[in-house]
Amino acid sequence: MQTQCLKVTGMSCSGCAETVTGALKAVNGVTEVDVSLDAGRAVVQYDEKRTAPGDLKSAIEAAGYGVSKTATVGPRSEGCCCGGKVAGGSA
Ligand SMILES: [Cu+2]
């Protein structure tokens, strides 16, 4: 299981956050989605054997939003990720 944080652009209300959440949950292999409208952030837990990080980005873009940054979250880091310490670099 892998956790990925994505910086989502274009969300302006809770409806947007719901749309992004739904789009991410529809991706095969995604088990948990936590979208923060205020932070413009989506934290996604997924099965790396079934899902590529790029799939998450594509799903958000297909829903009409943008992704400005992605980061893999280390297993021990809590809460935020974007701008915080990043394990594995960004793509
Ligand atoms: Cu909206």
PDB file of the backbone (N, CA, C, O) and the ligand in Angstrom, with CONECT records:
HET     CU  A 101       1
ATOM      1  N   MET A   1       0.840  -1.197   0.000  1.00  0.00           N
ATOM      2  CA  MET A   1       0.000   0.000   0.000  1.00  0.00           C
ATOM      3  C   MET A   1       0.873   1.245   0.000  1.00  0.00           C
ATOM      4  O   MET A   1       1.898   1.313   0.679  1.00  0.00           O
ATOM      5  N   GLN A   2       0.450   2.200  -0.759  1.00  0.00           N
ATOM      6  CA  GLN A   2       1.246   3.400  -0.960  1.00  0.00           C
ATOM      7  C   GLN A   2       0.356   4.628  -0.713  1.00  0.00           C
ATOM      8  O   GLN A   2      -0.839   4.606  -1.010  1.00  0.00           O
ATOM      9  N   THR A   3       0.940   5.676  -0.177  1.00  0.00           N
ATOM     10  CA  THR A   3       0.169   6.895   0.012  1.00  0.00           C
ATOM     11  C   THR A   3       0.760   7.996  -0.840  1.00  0.00           C
ATOM     12  O   THR A   3       1.969   8.227  -0.836  1.00  0.00           O
ATOM     13  N   GLN A   4      -0.095   8.662  -1.561  1.00  0.00           N
ATOM     14  CA  GLN A   4       0.340   9.702  -2.467  1.00  0.00           C
ATOM     15  C   GLN A   4      -0.389  10.991  -2.131  1.00  0.00           C
ATOM     16  O   GLN A   4      -1.597  10.988  -1.893  1.00  0.00           O
ATOM     17  N   CYS A   5       0.347  12.087  -2.113  1.00  0.00           N
ATOM     18  CA  CYS A   5      -0.280  13.375  -1.900  1.00  0.00           C
ATOM     19  C   CYS A   5      -0.233  14.157  -3.201  1.00  0.00           C
ATOM     20  O   CYS A   5       0.805  14.224  -3.860  1.00  0.00           O
ATOM     21  N   LEU A   6      -1.354  14.741  -3.562  1.00  0.00           N
ATOM     22  CA  LEU A   6      -1.406  15.524  -4.790  1.00  0.00           C
ATOM     23  C   LEU A   6      -1.892  16.926  -4.467  1.00  0.00           C
ATOM     24  O   LEU A   6      -2.854  17.115  -3.723  1.00  0.00           O
ATOM     25  N   LYS A   7      -1.215  17.890  -5.034  1.00  0.00           N
ATOM     26  CA  LYS A   7      -1.635  19.279  -4.900  1.00  0.00           C
ATOM     27  C   LYS A   7      -2.630  19.529  -6.031  1.00  0.00           C
ATOM     28  O   LYS A   7      -2.268  19.518  -7.208  1.00  0.00           O
ATOM     29  N   VAL A   8      -3.894  19.757  -5.654  1.00  0.00           N
ATOM     30  CA  VAL A   8      -4.945  19.892  -6.658  1.00  0.00           C
ATOM     31  C   VAL A   8      -5.272  21.364  -6.869  1.00  0.00           C
ATOM     32  O   VAL A   8      -5.484  22.113  -5.915  1.00  0.00           O
ATOM     33  N   THR A   9      -5.310  21.763  -8.130  1.00  0.00           N
ATOM     34  CA  THR A   9      -5.661  23.145  -8.438  1.00  0.00           C
ATOM     35  C   THR A   9      -7.047  23.193  -9.058  1.00  0.00           C
ATOM     36  O   THR A   9      -7.487  22.245  -9.708  1.00  0.00           O
ATOM     37  N   GLY A  10      -7.731  24.322  -8.844  1.00  0.00           N
ATOM     38  CA  GLY A  10      -9.018  24.535  -9.492  1.00  0.00           C
ATOM     39  C   GLY A  10     -10.218  24.235  -8.613  1.00  0.00           C
ATOM     40  O   GLY A  10     -11.354  24.449  -9.036  1.00  0.00           O
ATOM     41  N   MET A  11      -9.996  23.740  -7.390  1.00  0.00           N
ATOM     42  CA  MET A  11     -11.127  23.484  -6.501  1.00  0.00           C
ATOM     43  C   MET A  11     -11.550  24.779  -5.829  1.00  0.00           C
ATOM     44  O   MET A  11     -10.727  25.480  -5.240  1.00  0.00           O
ATOM     45  N   SER A  12     -12.862  25.101  -5.920  1.00  0.00           N
ATOM     46  CA  SER A  12     -13.314  26.354  -5.337  1.00  0.00           C
ATOM     47  C   SER A  12     -14.413  26.176  -4.301  1.00  0.00           C
ATOM     48  O   SER A  12     -14.722  27.121  -3.574  1.00  0.00           O
ATOM     49  N   CYS A  13     -15.002  25.010  -4.214  1.00  0.00           N
ATOM     50  CA  CYS A  13     -16.039  24.799  -3.211  1.00  0.00           C
ATOM     51  C   CYS A  13     -16.062  23.333  -2.803  1.00  0.00           C
ATOM     52  O   CYS A  13     -15.332  22.507  -3.352  1.00  0.00           O
ATOM     53  N   SER A  14     -16.922  23.024  -1.820  1.00  0.00           N
ATOM     54  CA  SER A  14     -16.949  21.645  -1.339  1.00  0.00           C
ATOM     55  C   SER A  14     -17.443  20.686  -2.409  1.00  0.00           C
ATOM     56  O   SER A  14     -17.131  19.496  -2.379  1.00  0.00           O
ATOM     57  N   GLY A  15     -18.227  21.214  -3.368  1.00  0.00           N
ATOM     58  CA  GLY A  15     -18.673  20.369  -4.474  1.00  0.00           C
ATOM     59  C   GLY A  15     -17.489  19.899  -5.295  1.00  0.00           C
ATOM     60  O   GLY A  15     -17.441  18.752  -5.739  1.00  0.00           O
ATOM     61  N   CYS A  16     -16.537  20.791  -5.492  1.00  0.00           N
ATOM     62  CA  CYS A  16     -15.326  20.427  -6.228  1.00  0.00           C
ATOM     63  C   CYS A  16     -14.571  19.324  -5.480  1.00  0.00           C
ATOM     64  O   CYS A  16     -14.104  18.355  -6.079  1.00  0.00           O
ATOM     65  N   ALA A  17     -14.464  19.491  -4.178  1.00  0.00           N
ATOM     66  CA  ALA A  17     -13.747  18.502  -3.366  1.00  0.00           C
ATOM     67  C   ALA A  17     -14.430  17.148  -3.481  1.00  0.00           C
ATOM     68  O   ALA A  17     -13.766  16.114  -3.541  1.00  0.00           O
ATOM     69  N   GLU A  18     -15.763  17.158  -3.512  1.00  0.00           N
ATOM     70  CA  GLU A  18     -16.507  15.904  -3.643  1.00  0.00           C
ATOM     71  C   GLU A  18     -16.277  15.272  -5.002  1.00  0.00           C
ATOM     72  O   GLU A  18     -16.150  14.054  -5.127  1.00  0.00           O
ATOM     73  N   THR A  19     -16.225  16.121  -6.018  1.00  0.00           N
ATOM     74  CA  THR A  19     -15.988  15.608  -7.367  1.00  0.00           C
ATOM     75  C   THR A  19     -14.621  14.950  -7.456  1.00  0.00           C
ATOM     76  O   THR A  19     -14.474  13.868  -8.024  1.00  0.00           O
ATOM     77  N   VAL A  20     -13.633  15.611  -6.895  1.00  0.00           N
ATOM     78  CA  VAL A  20     -12.272  15.066  -6.917  1.00  0.00           C
ATOM     79  C   VAL A  20     -12.208  13.764  -6.119  1.00  0.00           C
ATOM     80  O   VAL A  20     -11.576  12.794  -6.537  1.00  0.00           O
ATOM     81  N   THR A  21     -12.871  13.762  -4.970  1.00  0.00           N
ATOM     82  CA  THR A  21     -12.904  12.550  -4.148  1.00  0.00           C
ATOM     83  C   THR A  21     -13.501  11.392  -4.935  1.00  0.00           C
ATOM     84  O   THR A  21     -12.954  10.289  -4.951  1.00  0.00           O
ATOM     85  N   GLY A  22     -14.641  11.658  -5.592  1.00  0.00           N
ATOM     86  CA  GLY A  22     -15.304  10.617  -6.363  1.00  0.00           C
ATOM     87  C   GLY A  22     -14.448  10.119  -7.506  1.00  0.00           C
ATOM     88  O   GLY A  22     -14.391   8.920  -7.777  1.00  0.00           O
ATOM     89  N   ALA A  23     -13.777  11.053  -8.182  1.00  0.00           N
ATOM     90  CA  ALA A  23     -12.945  10.677  -9.319  1.00  0.00           C
ATOM     91  C   ALA A  23     -11.797   9.783  -8.870  1.00  0.00           C
ATOM     92  O   ALA A  23     -11.441   8.824  -9.555  1.00  0.00           O
ATOM     93  N   LEU A  24     -11.220  10.105  -7.712  1.00  0.00           N
ATOM     94  CA  LEU A  24     -10.096   9.312  -7.218  1.00  0.00           C
ATOM     95  C   LEU A  24     -10.556   7.946  -6.731  1.00  0.00           C
ATOM     96  O   LEU A  24      -9.876   6.941  -6.941  1.00  0.00           O
ATOM     97  N   LYS A  25     -11.725   7.914  -6.074  1.00  0.00           N
ATOM     98  CA  LYS A  25     -12.227   6.638  -5.563  1.00  0.00           C
ATOM     99  C   LYS A  25     -12.590   5.691  -6.696  1.00  0.00           C
ATOM    100  O   LYS A  25     -12.621   4.474  -6.514  1.00  0.00           O
ATOM    101  N   ALA A  26     -12.865   6.261  -7.872  1.00  0.00           N
ATOM    102  CA  ALA A  26     -13.229   5.429  -9.023  1.00  0.00           C
ATOM    103  C   ALA A  26     -12.009   4.766  -9.653  1.00  0.00           C
ATOM    104  O   ALA A  26     -12.146   3.866 -10.481  1.00  0.00           O
ATOM    105  N   VAL A  27     -10.818   5.210  -9.264  1.00  0.00           N
ATOM    106  CA  VAL A  27      -9.606   4.620  -9.836  1.00  0.00           C
ATOM    107  C   VAL A  27      -9.380   3.235  -9.236  1.00  0.00           C
ATOM    108  O   VAL A  27      -9.450   3.045  -8.022  1.00  0.00           O
ATOM    109  N   ASN A  28      -9.112   2.296 -10.098  1.00  0.00           N
ATOM    110  CA  ASN A  28      -8.878   0.925  -9.678  1.00  0.00           C
ATOM    111  C   ASN A  28      -7.716   0.839  -8.691  1.00  0.00           C
ATOM    112  O   ASN A  28      -6.621   1.324  -8.979  1.00  0.00           O
ATOM    113  N   GLY A  29      -7.943   0.233  -7.546  1.00  0.00           N
ATOM    114  CA  GLY A  29      -6.870   0.045  -6.587  1.00  0.00           C
ATOM    115  C   GLY A  29      -6.818   1.084  -5.488  1.00  0.00           C
ATOM    116  O   GLY A  29      -6.082   0.924  -4.515  1.00  0.00           O
ATOM    117  N   VAL A  30      -7.595   2.153  -5.633  1.00  0.00           N
ATOM    118  CA  VAL A  30      -7.605   3.200  -4.611  1.00  0.00           C
ATOM    119  C   VAL A  30      -8.472   2.763  -3.437  1.00  0.00           C
ATOM    120  O   VAL A  30      -9.617   2.352  -3.621  1.00  0.00           O
ATOM    121  N   THR A  31      -7.920   2.856  -2.234  1.00  0.00           N
ATOM    122  CA  THR A  31      -8.664   2.394  -1.067  1.00  0.00           C
ATOM    123  C   THR A  31      -9.139   3.537  -0.183  1.00  0.00           C
ATOM    124  O   THR A  31     -10.159   3.416   0.495  1.00  0.00           O
ATOM    125  N   GLU A  32      -8.411   4.638  -0.188  1.00  0.00           N
ATOM    126  CA  GLU A  32      -8.775   5.719   0.709  1.00  0.00           C
ATOM    127  C   GLU A  32      -8.446   7.059   0.076  1.00  0.00           C
ATOM    128  O   GLU A  32      -7.369   7.240  -0.492  1.00  0.00           O
ATOM    129  N   VAL A  33      -9.384   7.999   0.177  1.00  0.00           N
ATOM    130  CA  VAL A  33      -9.174   9.322  -0.398  1.00  0.00           C
ATOM    131  C   VAL A  33      -9.531  10.373   0.638  1.00  0.00           C
ATOM    132  O   VAL A  33     -10.595  10.315   1.255  1.00  0.00           O
ATOM    133  N   ASP A  34      -8.638  11.333   0.825  1.00  0.00           N
ATOM    134  CA  ASP A  34      -8.917  12.425   1.743  1.00  0.00           C
ATOM    135  C   ASP A  34      -8.597  13.730   1.037  1.00  0.00           C
ATOM    136  O   ASP A  34      -7.429  14.072   0.850  1.00  0.00           O
ATOM    137  N   VAL A  35      -9.628  14.455   0.646  1.00  0.00           N
ATOM    138  CA  VAL A  35      -9.432  15.701  -0.076  1.00  0.00           C
ATOM    139  C   VAL A  35      -9.672  16.871   0.861  1.00  0.00           C
ATOM    140  O   VAL A  35     -10.692  16.925   1.548  1.00  0.00           O
ATOM    141  N   SER A  36      -8.737  17.801   0.889  1.00  0.00           N
ATOM    142  CA  SER A  36      -8.896  19.009   1.677  1.00  0.00           C
ATOM    143  C   SER A  36      -9.048  20.192   0.742  1.00  0.00           C
ATOM    144  O   SER A  36      -8.134  20.531  -0.009  1.00  0.00           O
ATOM    145  N   LEU A  37     -10.220  20.817   0.798  1.00  0.00           N
ATOM    146  CA  LEU A  37     -10.484  21.963  -0.061  1.00  0.00           C
ATOM    147  C   LEU A  37      -9.594  23.145   0.317  1.00  0.00           C
ATOM    148  O   LEU A  37      -9.007  23.790  -0.552  1.00  0.00           O
ATOM    149  N   ASP A  38      -9.497  23.423   1.614  1.00  0.00           N
ATOM    150  CA  ASP A  38      -8.700  24.555   2.085  1.00  0.00           C
ATOM    151  C   ASP A  38      -7.236  24.439   1.682  1.00  0.00           C
ATOM    152  O   ASP A  38      -6.609  25.413   1.266  1.00  0.00           O
ATOM    153  N   ALA A  39      -6.710  23.240   1.813  1.00  0.00           N
ATOM    154  CA  ALA A  39      -5.297  23.034   1.511  1.00  0.00           C
ATOM    155  C   ALA A  39      -5.070  22.773   0.021  1.00  0.00           C
ATOM    156  O   ALA A  39      -3.933  22.797  -0.449  1.00  0.00           O
ATOM    157  N   GLY A  40      -6.150  22.525  -0.717  1.00  0.00           N
ATOM    158  CA  GLY A  40      -6.012  22.193  -2.122  1.00  0.00           C
ATOM    159  C   GLY A  40      -5.208  20.921  -2.292  1.00  0.00           C
ATOM    160  O   GLY A  40      -4.283  20.848  -3.100  1.00  0.00           O
ATOM    161  N   ARG A  41      -5.581  19.933  -1.519  1.00  0.00           N
ATOM    162  CA  ARG A  41      -4.738  18.758  -1.420  1.00  0.00           C
ATOM    163  C   ARG A  41      -5.575  17.485  -1.429  1.00  0.00           C
ATOM    164  O   ARG A  41      -6.676  17.447  -0.880  1.00  0.00           O
ATOM    165  N   ALA A  42      -5.050  16.470  -2.044  1.00  0.00           N
ATOM    166  CA  ALA A  42      -5.700  15.171  -1.996  1.00  0.00           C
ATOM    167  C   ALA A  42      -4.683  14.140  -1.530  1.00  0.00           C
ATOM    168  O   ALA A  42      -3.605  14.017  -2.111  1.00  0.00           O
ATOM    169  N   VAL A  43      -5.019  13.415  -0.501  1.00  0.00           N
ATOM    170  CA  VAL A  43      -4.159  12.341  -0.027  1.00  0.00           C
ATOM    171  C   VAL A  43      -4.843  11.028  -0.361  1.00  0.00           C
ATOM    172  O   VAL A  43      -5.972  10.769   0.055  1.00  0.00           O
ATOM    173  N   VAL A  44      -4.145  10.220  -1.112  1.00  0.00           N
ATOM    174  CA  VAL A  44      -4.746   9.003  -1.643  1.00  0.00           C
ATOM    175  C   VAL A  44      -3.935   7.783  -1.225  1.00  0.00           C
ATOM    176  O   VAL A  44      -2.713   7.744  -1.365  1.00  0.00           O
ATOM    177  N   GLN A  45      -4.640   6.807  -0.718  1.00  0.00           N
ATOM    178  CA  GLN A  45      -3.994   5.551  -0.388  1.00  0.00           C
ATOM    179  C   GLN A  45      -4.379   4.543  -1.464  1.00  0.00           C
ATOM    180  O   GLN A  45      -5.559   4.381  -1.774  1.00  0.00           O
ATOM    181  N   TYR A  46      -3.401   3.878  -2.025  1.00  0.00           N
ATOM    182  CA  TYR A  46      -3.710   2.967  -3.113  1.00  0.00           C
ATOM    183  C   TYR A  46      -2.775   1.771  -3.123  1.00  0.00           C
ATOM    184  O   TYR A  46      -1.711   1.773  -2.504  1.00  0.00           O
ATOM    185  N   ASP A  47      -3.206   0.759  -3.843  1.00  0.00           N
ATOM    186  CA  ASP A  47      -2.408  -0.447  -4.012  1.00  0.00           C
ATOM    187  C   ASP A  47      -1.472  -0.224  -5.192  1.00  0.00           C
ATOM    188  O   ASP A  47      -1.914  -0.151  -6.339  1.00  0.00           O
ATOM    189  N   GLU A  48      -0.191  -0.117  -4.908  1.00  0.00           N
ATOM    190  CA  GLU A  48       0.767   0.216  -5.970  1.00  0.00           C
ATOM    191  C   GLU A  48       0.886  -0.880  -7.027  1.00  0.00           C
ATOM    192  O   GLU A  48       1.454  -0.657  -8.096  1.00  0.00           O
ATOM    193  N   LYS A  49       0.355  -2.057  -6.727  1.00  0.00           N
ATOM    194  CA  LYS A  49       0.386  -3.117  -7.729  1.00  0.00           C
ATOM    195  C   LYS A  49      -0.726  -2.949  -8.756  1.00  0.00           C
ATOM    196  O   LYS A  49      -0.661  -3.493  -9.858  1.00  0.00           O
ATOM    197  N   ARG A  50      -1.737  -2.193  -8.377  1.00  0.00           N
ATOM    198  CA  ARG A  50      -2.882  -2.017  -9.272  1.00  0.00           C
ATOM    199  C   ARG A  50      -3.001  -0.597  -9.800  1.00  0.00           C
ATOM    200  O   ARG A  50      -3.717  -0.348 -10.770  1.00  0.00           O
ATOM    201  N   THR A  51      -2.311   0.318  -9.172  1.00  0.00           N
ATOM    202  CA  THR A  51      -2.480   1.720  -9.529  1.00  0.00           C
ATOM    203  C   THR A  51      -1.138   2.400  -9.694  1.00  0.00           C
ATOM    204  O   THR A  51      -0.239   2.217  -8.873  1.00  0.00           O
ATOM    205  N   ALA A  52      -0.999   3.174 -10.738  1.00  0.00           N
ATOM    206  CA  ALA A  52       0.200   3.983 -10.905  1.00  0.00           C
ATOM    207  C   ALA A  52      -0.132   5.402 -10.455  1.00  0.00           C
ATOM    208  O   ALA A  52      -1.262   5.860 -10.627  1.00  0.00           O
ATOM    209  N   PRO A  53       0.851   6.103  -9.879  1.00  0.00           N
ATOM    210  CA  PRO A  53       0.593   7.478  -9.441  1.00  0.00           C
ATOM    211  C   PRO A  53       0.017   8.334 -10.567  1.00  0.00           C
ATOM    212  O   PRO A  53      -0.798   9.225 -10.327  1.00  0.00           O
ATOM    213  N   GLY A  54       0.444   8.058 -11.781  1.00  0.00           N
ATOM    214  CA  GLY A  54      -0.051   8.824 -12.920  1.00  0.00           C
ATOM    215  C   GLY A  54      -1.545   8.647 -13.136  1.00  0.00           C
ATOM    216  O   GLY A  54      -2.210   9.533 -13.673  1.00  0.00           O
ATOM    217  N   ASP A  55      -2.075   7.491 -12.714  1.00  0.00           N
ATOM    218  CA  ASP A  55      -3.511   7.253 -12.855  1.00  0.00           C
ATOM    219  C   ASP A  55      -4.307   8.229 -12.000  1.00  0.00           C
ATOM    220  O   ASP A  55      -5.389   8.675 -12.382  1.00  0.00           O
ATOM    221  N   LEU A  56      -3.753   8.551 -10.838  1.00  0.00           N
ATOM    222  CA  LEU A  56      -4.438   9.468  -9.923  1.00  0.00           C
ATOM    223  C   LEU A  56      -4.497  10.854 -10.541  1.00  0.00           C
ATOM    224  O   LEU A  56      -5.531  11.522 -10.513  1.00  0.00           O
ATOM    225  N   LYS A  57      -3.380  11.268 -11.094  1.00  0.00           N
ATOM    226  CA  LYS A  57      -3.300  12.571 -11.743  1.00  0.00           C
ATOM    227  C   LYS A  57      -4.276  12.630 -12.922  1.00  0.00           C
ATOM    228  O   LYS A  57      -4.994  13.615 -13.096  1.00  0.00           O
ATOM    229  N   SER A  58      -4.293  11.577 -13.716  1.00  0.00           N
ATOM    230  CA  SER A  58      -5.186  11.535 -14.870  1.00  0.00           C
ATOM    231  C   SER A  58      -6.645  11.637 -14.439  1.00  0.00           C
ATOM    232  O   SER A  58      -7.444  12.315 -15.085  1.00  0.00           O
ATOM    233  N   ALA A  59      -6.986  10.962 -13.343  1.00  0.00           N
ATOM    234  CA  ALA A  59      -8.376  10.969 -12.877  1.00  0.00           C
ATOM    235  C   ALA A  59      -8.793  12.373 -12.468  1.00  0.00           C
ATOM    236  O   ALA A  59      -9.913  12.803 -12.746  1.00  0.00           O
ATOM    237  N   ILE A  60      -7.886  13.085 -11.805  1.00  0.00           N
ATOM    238  CA  ILE A  60      -8.194  14.454 -11.378  1.00  0.00           C
ATOM    239  C   ILE A  60      -8.333  15.357 -12.589  1.00  0.00           C
ATOM    240  O   ILE A  60      -9.236  16.191 -12.654  1.00  0.00           O
ATOM    241  N   GLU A  61      -7.442  15.187 -13.539  1.00  0.00           N
ATOM    242  CA  GLU A  61      -7.497  16.023 -14.741  1.00  0.00           C
ATOM    243  C   GLU A  61      -8.744  15.719 -15.560  1.00  0.00           C
ATOM    244  O   GLU A  61      -9.348  16.618 -16.144  1.00  0.00           O
ATOM    245  N   ALA A  62      -9.128  14.438 -15.598  1.00  0.00           N
ATOM    246  CA  ALA A  62     -10.335  14.059 -16.333  1.00  0.00           C
ATOM    247  C   ALA A  62     -11.578  14.663 -15.685  1.00  0.00           C
ATOM    248  O   ALA A  62     -12.586  14.897 -16.353  1.00  0.00           O
ATOM    249  N   ALA A  63     -11.498  14.913 -14.383  1.00  0.00           N
ATOM    250  CA  ALA A  63     -12.633  15.505 -13.674  1.00  0.00           C
ATOM    251  C   ALA A  63     -12.666  17.025 -13.854  1.00  0.00           C
ATOM    252  O   ALA A  63     -13.605  17.686 -13.411  1.00  0.00           O
ATOM    253  N   GLY A  64     -11.644  17.571 -14.502  1.00  0.00           N
ATOM    254  CA  GLY A  64     -11.644  18.999 -14.796  1.00  0.00           C
ATOM    255  C   GLY A  64     -10.769  19.843 -13.894  1.00  0.00           C
ATOM    256  O   GLY A  64     -10.855  21.071 -13.914  1.00  0.00           O
ATOM    257  N   TYR A  65      -9.930  19.201 -13.108  1.00  0.00           N
ATOM    258  CA  TYR A  65      -9.049  19.947 -12.208  1.00  0.00           C
ATOM    259  C   TYR A  65      -7.595  19.699 -12.590  1.00  0.00           C
ATOM    260  O   TYR A  65      -7.299  18.899 -13.477  1.00  0.00           O
ATOM    261  N   GLY A  66      -6.719  20.379 -11.923  1.00  0.00           N
ATOM    262  CA  GLY A  66      -5.315  20.241 -12.260  1.00  0.00           C
ATOM    263  C   GLY A  66      -4.517  19.682 -11.101  1.00  0.00           C
ATOM    264  O   GLY A  66      -4.945  19.729  -9.948  1.00  0.00           O
ATOM    265  N   VAL A  67      -3.358  19.157 -11.426  1.00  0.00           N
ATOM    266  CA  VAL A  67      -2.437  18.674 -10.396  1.00  0.00           C
ATOM    267  C   VAL A  67      -1.123  19.405 -10.594  1.00  0.00           C
ATOM    268  O   VAL A  67      -0.495  19.294 -11.646  1.00  0.00           O
ATOM    269  N   SER A  68      -0.711  20.149  -9.586  1.00  0.00           N
ATOM    270  CA  SER A  68       0.511  20.924  -9.751  1.00  0.00           C
ATOM    271  C   SER A  68       1.705  20.221  -9.138  1.00  0.00           C
ATOM    272  O   SER A  68       2.853  20.557  -9.431  1.00  0.00           O
ATOM    273  N   LYS A  69       1.436  19.253  -8.294  1.00  0.00           N
ATOM    274  CA  LYS A  69       2.555  18.609  -7.611  1.00  0.00           C
ATOM    275  C   LYS A  69       2.098  17.287  -7.017  1.00  0.00           C
ATOM    276  O   LYS A  69       0.974  17.170  -6.528  1.00  0.00           O
ATOM    277  N   THR A  70       2.963  16.307  -7.062  1.00  0.00           N
ATOM    278  CA  THR A  70       2.641  15.054  -6.395  1.00  0.00           C
ATOM    279  C   THR A  70       3.820  14.656  -5.523  1.00  0.00           C
ATOM    280  O   THR A  70       4.966  15.001  -5.812  1.00  0.00           O
ATOM    281  N   ALA A  71       3.532  13.941  -4.472  1.00  0.00           N
ATOM    282  CA  ALA A  71       4.586  13.477  -3.598  1.00  0.00           C
ATOM    283  C   ALA A  71       4.177  12.169  -2.965  1.00  0.00           C
ATOM    284  O   ALA A  71       3.024  11.977  -2.581  1.00  0.00           O
ATOM    285  N   THR A  72       5.125  11.286  -2.864  1.00  0.00           N
ATOM    286  CA  THR A  72       4.866  10.037  -2.170  1.00  0.00           C
ATOM    287  C   THR A  72       5.102  10.256  -0.691  1.00  0.00           C
ATOM    288  O   THR A  72       6.137  10.785  -0.286  1.00  0.00           O
ATOM    289  N   VAL A  73       4.139   9.849   0.109  1.00  0.00           N
ATOM    290  CA  VAL A  73       4.233  10.071   1.539  1.00  0.00           C
ATOM    291  C   VAL A  73       4.839   8.855   2.203  1.00  0.00           C
ATOM    292  O   VAL A  73       4.410   7.725   1.969  1.00  0.00           O
ATOM    293  N   GLY A  74       5.820   9.090   3.015  1.00  0.00           N
ATOM    294  CA  GLY A  74       6.454   7.981   3.726  1.00  0.00           C
ATOM    295  C   GLY A  74       5.496   7.373   4.730  1.00  0.00           C
ATOM    296  O   GLY A  74       4.560   8.033   5.183  1.00  0.00           O
ATOM    297  N   PRO A  75       5.725   6.130   5.073  1.00  0.00           N
ATOM    298  CA  PRO A  75       4.791   5.421   5.957  1.00  0.00           C
ATOM    299  C   PRO A  75       4.653   6.041   7.330  1.00  0.00           C
ATOM    300  O   PRO A  75       3.634   5.852   7.993  1.00  0.00           O
ATOM    301  N   ARG A  76       5.646   6.767   7.761  1.00  0.00           N
ATOM    302  CA  ARG A  76       5.569   7.298   9.118  1.00  0.00           C
ATOM    303  C   ARG A  76       5.178   8.770   9.185  1.00  0.00           C
ATOM    304  O   ARG A  76       4.942   9.299  10.271  1.00  0.00           O
ATOM    305  N   SER A  77       5.108   9.431   8.038  1.00  0.00           N
ATOM    306  CA  SER A  77       4.748  10.837   8.104  1.00  0.00           C
ATOM    307  C   SER A  77       3.251  10.989   8.317  1.00  0.00           C
ATOM    308  O   SER A  77       2.448  10.259   7.734  1.00  0.00           O
ATOM    309  N   GLU A  78       2.896  11.926   9.142  1.00  0.00           N
ATOM    310  CA  GLU A  78       1.508  12.158   9.485  1.00  0.00           C
ATOM    311  C   GLU A  78       0.998  13.387   8.762  1.00  0.00           C
ATOM    312  O   GLU A  78       1.744  14.327   8.490  1.00  0.00           O
ATOM    313  N   GLY A  79      -0.272  13.360   8.460  1.00  0.00           N
ATOM    314  CA  GLY A  79      -0.892  14.564   7.912  1.00  0.00           C
ATOM    315  C   GLY A  79      -0.335  14.963   6.594  1.00  0.00           C
ATOM    316  O   GLY A  79      -0.338  14.176   5.647  1.00  0.00           O
ATOM    317  N   CYS A  80       0.146  16.174   6.509  1.00  0.00           N
ATOM    318  CA  CYS A  80       0.464  16.710   5.187  1.00  0.00           C
ATOM    319  C   CYS A  80       1.789  16.272   4.653  1.00  0.00           C
ATOM    320  O   CYS A  80       2.628  15.692   5.341  1.00  0.00           O
ATOM    321  N   CYS A  81       1.927  16.562   3.459  1.00  0.00           N
ATOM    322  CA  CYS A  81       2.911  15.994   2.583  1.00  0.00           C
ATOM    323  C   CYS A  81       3.406  17.059   1.633  1.00  0.00           C
ATOM    324  O   CYS A  81       4.609  17.307   1.549  1.00  0.00           O
ATOM    325  N   CYS A  82       2.486  17.698   0.910  1.00  0.00           N
ATOM    326  CA  CYS A  82       2.901  18.701  -0.075  1.00  0.00           C
ATOM    327  C   CYS A  82       3.628  19.822   0.650  1.00  0.00           C
ATOM    328  O   CYS A  82       3.054  20.485   1.514  1.00  0.00           O
ATOM    329  N   GLY A  83       4.868  20.031   0.302  1.00  0.00           N
ATOM    330  CA  GLY A  83       5.648  21.063   0.968  1.00  0.00           C
ATOM    331  C   GLY A  83       6.348  20.526   2.200  1.00  0.00           C
ATOM    332  O   GLY A  83       7.283  21.148   2.706  1.00  0.00           O
ATOM    333  N   GLY A  84       5.918  19.409   2.672  1.00  0.00           N
ATOM    334  CA  GLY A  84       6.566  18.805   3.830  1.00  0.00           C
ATOM    335  C   GLY A  84       7.681  17.898   3.382  1.00  0.00           C
ATOM    336  O   GLY A  84       8.171  18.009   2.258  1.00  0.00           O
ATOM    337  N   LYS A  85       8.076  17.018   4.240  1.00  0.00           N
ATOM    338  CA  LYS A  85       9.147  16.112   3.831  1.00  0.00           C
ATOM    339  C   LYS A  85       8.589  15.044   2.884  1.00  0.00           C
ATOM    340  O   LYS A  85       7.493  14.512   3.066  1.00  0.00           O
ATOM    341  N   VAL A  86       9.383  14.772   1.895  1.00  0.00           N
ATOM    342  CA  VAL A  86       8.918  13.915   0.838  1.00  0.00           C
ATOM    343  C   VAL A  86       9.860  12.721   0.681  1.00  0.00           C
ATOM    344  O   VAL A  86      11.080  12.875   0.633  1.00  0.00           O
ATOM    345  N   ALA A  87       9.284  11.563   0.605  1.00  0.00           N
ATOM    346  CA  ALA A  87      10.083  10.377   0.373  1.00  0.00           C
ATOM    347  C   ALA A  87       9.894   9.934  -1.065  1.00  0.00           C
ATOM    348  O   ALA A  87       8.764   9.746  -1.517  1.00  0.00           O
ATOM    349  N   GLY A  88      10.969   9.769  -1.770  1.00  0.00           N
ATOM    350  CA  GLY A  88      10.856   9.231  -3.122  1.00  0.00           C
ATOM    351  C   GLY A  88      10.809  10.260  -4.213  1.00  0.00           C
ATOM    352  O   GLY A  88      10.788   9.911  -5.393  1.00  0.00           O
ATOM    353  N   GLY A  89      10.793  11.527  -3.847  1.00  0.00           N
ATOM    354  CA  GLY A  89      10.803  12.570  -4.862  1.00  0.00           C
ATOM    355  C   GLY A  89       9.451  12.772  -5.515  1.00  0.00           C
ATOM    356  O   GLY A  89       8.485  12.077  -5.198  1.00  0.00           O
ATOM    357  N   SER A  90       9.390  13.735  -6.435  1.00  0.00           N
ATOM    358  CA  SER A  90       8.134  14.035  -7.106  1.00  0.00           C
ATOM    359  C   SER A  90       8.296  13.883  -8.604  1.00  0.00           C
ATOM    360  O   SER A  90       9.408  13.959  -9.126  1.00  0.00           O
ATOM    361  N   ALA A  91       7.221  13.675  -9.274  1.00  0.00           N
ATOM    362  CA  ALA A  91       7.280  13.462 -10.703  1.00  0.00           C
ATOM    363  C   ALA A  91       6.730  14.638 -11.470  1.00  0.00           C
ATOM    364  O   ALA A  91       6.708  14.617 -12.701  1.00  0.00           O
TER     365      ALA A  91
HETATM  366 CU    CU A 101     -16.955  23.779  -6.840  1.00  0.00          CU2+
END
